[in-house]
Amino acid sequence: MPAAALKTQFESLLGGHLDWQSRPAPECVPSGVSALDGATGGLPRGCLTEIFGPASSGRTSLLLSILAAATHREEVCALIDTEDAFDPASASNTGVRLDRLLWVRSANNAEHALKAADLLIQGGGFGLVVLDLGDTPPAMARRISLTSWFRLRRAVENTPTVLISVARQSNAKTCASLTLECRPEARVRVAPFSGRGPGRLLRGMRVQVTRRKPGQAVTAAFDACDACAPQPLAYARGSLRAATLRAATVRERCV
């Protein structure tokens, strides 16, 4: 019996419309950048979101904004730092609560980073898990098979966790439910450094984020300095040491 006829027969028996292929829309949480949330609706829970772009494209600014928003919602977050590029002091200065963040360092090993992400998702209890491959060479990142990305996508399904991958190029492809491409606008001015000693501050750098998936491309723009506006260093002292100790402990377990 054809599928259409079988569906019609079931609908007549049940007395209503039968839509077994539909999935409920996932709950979305804000990223901390209002312009991006207006264009995408937020970051979906139980899904893989991919953020990619070249160096100096605003990836880190967007990532810190997402971490700050999640930690201030009192959610426990995990950051898997593949290339040891995360700076806890700078993150704390931009509003990330280090006492709500688990920092995992995989010692330049993308395979260990994937295993750590899988373990954290399976363990549960995290509102946000970030796999940072931003400084991983593209050739090495491309070696990660689609099977591995599909495994992560299946692991995060039906969970309240937001899974984010950050890289220079798109790697997850069809396994990502939301794909965001970052690139800078050519408008940067140099301002005097406000601290001691010589130096200059880059001001006026705007970042364009284009939603490549799902649906048609939608672009939002924001100031990188606004997304990472300095916050009081309320968590920089004791929490910095605690985050470092937790990172060392998890590293020993994953190796």
N, C-alpha and C positions, 0 to 999 in steps of 0.2 A: 504494500500500500504506500503511495507517495506520502512524503512528509507533510505536504500541505493538507491532504485529505485527512491524515491522521490527526493533525492539529485541529482541524475543523470539527472532527468527531469528538475530541476531548473537550473542546469549548462548548459544544452543544450539551454534553453530559454534565459539565461543571456549571453551566449557566453563566459563563463570563469569559472575558478575554484571557487567553493563555499566552504568557510571554516568558518562556523558560530560559531564554538566552540573555535577558537583561540583567545587569548588575547594578546595585544601588550606587549612587554617586558617593565617592569617598569624602570623608570629612576633611576640610582644608584648614590649615592654620596659617597665620600671617608670617611673612618673611622678615618683617621689620622695615621693609621699604614699601611705602604706601603706593608709589607709582607702579611697582611690579605687582603688588597684590591686586591693584585695580585692573591690570591687564590679564592676569592669570587666575585670579580668584584665590590665590594662596598655594601653599604646598600640601599635596594630598597625603593623608596618612595611609599606611598599608600599601604604599607604592614606591617605586624607584624614580627619583628625580635626578636628572643629569645636568650638571652645569659645566660648560666647557668654554674655552677661549684661550688665546695666546697669552704670553706673559704681559703684565701691565694692562690687562683688559678689564680689571675690576673684579676678578674671581674672588680674591681674598677679601675685598671690601664687602661683597655680597655674603660670603661665607660667615664673616664675623658678625654681620648684621643678623643673620639667621640664628647663629649661636646665642647672641645676646638676647634676642626675642624669646627663644626657647627656654633659656635658663631663667629669665625673669618671669616666665610662666610657671616656675618651680618644677620644670621637667628635668629629669636626669638625662644628660646627653653624653655621647661617646664620639670622640674624634680619633680616627685611625690615621696616623701620620706616617705615610710611607717613606718619605724622603727626609724626615726630621726637619721640616720647615716651619713647624708651628712655634710661635713665640708667645708663651703664656703672659708675660708682662704686657706686651702690646695688646693682646686680646683682653686682658683685664682692664686696660686703659680705655678700650672702646666699649666697655659695658658687659663683657662676658663674665658671668659668675663662675669662677673656677671651682668653687665648692660644689657645683652641680655638673661638673664636666670630668669625664674619664678620658685621659690622654693615653693613647696606645701608640707606641713607637715600634715599627716593624723593621727597622734597620735596613732600609733600602731594598726590601724584599716584597715585591708585589704579591707573590703567592701567600706569604704569611699574612699580608694585609687582608686578602680575601678570606682566609681562614678565620682571622680575627673578627671580620664583619659577620661572617656566618655564625660564629659562636655567640656574639653579642645579640644578634637578632633572635637566635634560638633560645637564649637565656631569658629574654624578655626584660621588661622593666624600664626600657629606654624610650623616651619620647622622640629622640632624634639620634640617628647614627650616620656619621659622615665618613666616607671613604675618600681621603684626599690623595689623589694621584696627580696633583697639579704640577709637581716638579719631577715626576717620573718621565723619563724619555719616551716620546711617542711610540718609538719602535717597540719598547718593552711593554707599554700599555696595550698595544695592539695584539700582543701575544695572548692576552686574556681571552679565552674562548667565549663565544656566545652562550655555550652551555653553562659556564660559570656565572655569567650575568643572569641567565634564566633561573639558576638555582637560588641566587639572591632574591630575585623577584618573587619566586614562589615562597621563599622563607618569610618574606615580609608581608605577604598577603594575609588578610584577616587579622592583622595586628594593628595596634594604635601607633606604631613607629613610623616616623618619616625617615626614609632611607635616601641619602644624597651622595652622589658621586661627583667629584670635582676633578677635571682633567684638562689637558690642552686641546684634545680633540674628542669628538663623540666616539665612545667605545661601546656603550650598552646597546645602541641602535634601537631595535624594535622592543627590547626588554624594558625600556624606560617609558613610563606613563607621561612624564612631563620633561621636556628638553628645553634648556635655556642656554642661548649662546650670548656670551659677553664680548663686547668690543668697546674700545675707548673712542670718544669723540675728540677731534683734533682741536681742543681748546684748553691749553694749559698755560698758566702764568706763574712766574716765580715771585715769591714774596719774601721779605727778610725773615730770618730765623729769630724766633722770640726768646730762645734760651741763651745760655752762655756759650761763647766760642763761635767760630765761623760756621756758616751753613746757610742753606736756603730751604724754604718750604714750597712744595708744589701745591698751588691752589687753583681751583676752577676746573679740575679734571672731572668731566662728566662721563658716565658709563652708560652705554646702550645695552639693554638686555632684550633679546628677541626670542619669543616663544616659537620654537620650531615644531613642537608637537605638544598636544594634539591640535587639530584644526588648522586654520590658516595662520600665517605668521603675524604676530602682534608684537610691537616694539614699545618698550618703556625706557625712560632715561632718568637718571638720578645723579646727584653729586656724590662722588666717592667720599669726600670729606664729611658730608652730612650723614652718610650711612655709617661711618665710623667716628661719629662725634665723640670727643673725649668725655669720659665719665669719671666720677670720683674713684680713687684707688681704694675702694673699701675691701676688696678681696685680694689685693696684690701680695700681701706679706705671708700670712700663714697658709692661705689657700695655694699660693704658688709652690711652696714646698710640698704640700699635700698632693697636689696634682702631679708633681715630679715623682714622688714616691709611688703613687698608684701606677704611673706609666711604667716605672721600672718593674713593678710586680707583674703586671700583665705581660710585659715583654718576656720575662722569664718563663711564664706559663705557655706562651705561644711558640717559643723557639723549640 
